[in-house]
């Protein structure tokens, strides 16, 4: 649960997200993220995390809006983060910070090649948490 802000609008829009995470297979973790914006519009992101070495990894993101993007990430004791820095495509980052209650605070910023910027703040938790 969180909020999304777009550079083209002063409005803050609520969203909900869910993740489906597949078990690691051949060193890859495949995830599907569904983002429901304002109770109706849905964006589906497909992530693949791979090449995990010494707290670093590579990430591939596919979705209908931006196509396919590639980035790098870090995995530390309480932080999971990744960034995309493609000159002609998607640029931005996501950071998840573990909280004492087991939830994660999310902070993300993305910009597209046409100059639009999206800022995302939220909190995620395991489904069994309340």
N, C-alpha and C positions, 0 to 999 in steps of 0.2 A: 504494500500500500504506500502511496506517495503522491507526489505532484510533479507535473511536467510544465515547463515554461518554454515558449517558442519566441524567438527574437522578433517575429513579425506581429506579435500580439502582447498586450500587457496582461492578459488573462493567465491565471494559473489553473491547470486542468488536473483533476484527480485521476489516478490510474490504479489498476490492480495488475499484478503479474504473478504468473506461476511458472515453475520450472519442472521439466521432466528430465531426469539425469539417468542415462544408461550406464550400466557397469563398465568399467574400463575394459577395453578390448584391444589387444596388441598395442598397448601404450597410448591409446586414444580414449578420451572421454567425450561422448556425444551428448549434447543437450538441446532441448527444444524449449524456448521461452515464449510464452504467450502473454502479450501485453494488451490489456483491455483498457481503452482510454474513454473516460467519461461515460462508462456504463454501456457503450455500444460498439465503437470502432475497435477492431482488433488487429494487432501487428504480430506476426510470428517470426521469430528469429531462430535460426539454426546455428548453433555453435559447435565447433570441434576444437578441443584442447589436446595438444600433442607435443611431443619432443620435450617432455619434462626432464630438466637436468639442473641440479643444484639450485632449486628454488626459482627457476626461470622456465618459461614454456612459450609455445607458439599457439596462436588462436586463429581460427577461420570463422568468419561470420557470413551467413547467407540470409538474405531476405528479399522480398519483392521490391522494396523501395530503392535499395542501393546495390543489389546484385551480390557479388562476393567481395569480401575485404579480408586482408591478412594483417595480423599484428603480433605483438609480443606482450608477455605478461610476467608478473612476479607472484610468487606464493611464499608468504612468510607466516609466522606463527599466528598472527591475528589479522592479516591483510591478504586479500586476493584482489589483484588489479591487472588490467590490460589496457593497451592503447593501440590505435590504428593511426598511422601517419602516411597515408597514400596521397601523393601530390594531386592526382586527378580525381580522387574519389573521397571516400569517407575519412574524416579525421576526428579523433576524439579519444576519450578514455572512460573507463568504468572502474570504480574502486568500492570494495566491500570490506567493511571493518567489523570484526567480531566484537560483540558486546557481552558483558558479564552474564546476561540472561540467555545467551545462545543465539540471539538474533543478530542480523547484520545490518549496519547502516550503509546505504547505497548513495553514492554521489557519482554522477556521470555528466559529461558535456560532449556534445557532438556538433560538428559543423559540416555542411555540405559544400561542394565546389561552387555553388551559386551564392554562398555567403550567409545562408540561413543557419541559425544556431539553436540547439535544443539543450536545455538543462533539466536534469532529472535528479530528484531527491526522494529517498524512500527508506523503507525498512522491510527486510524479508526475514522469514523464520520458517523452521520446519513445520510441516502441516499439523503435526500433533501438538504444537505449542498453541497457546491461546493469547 
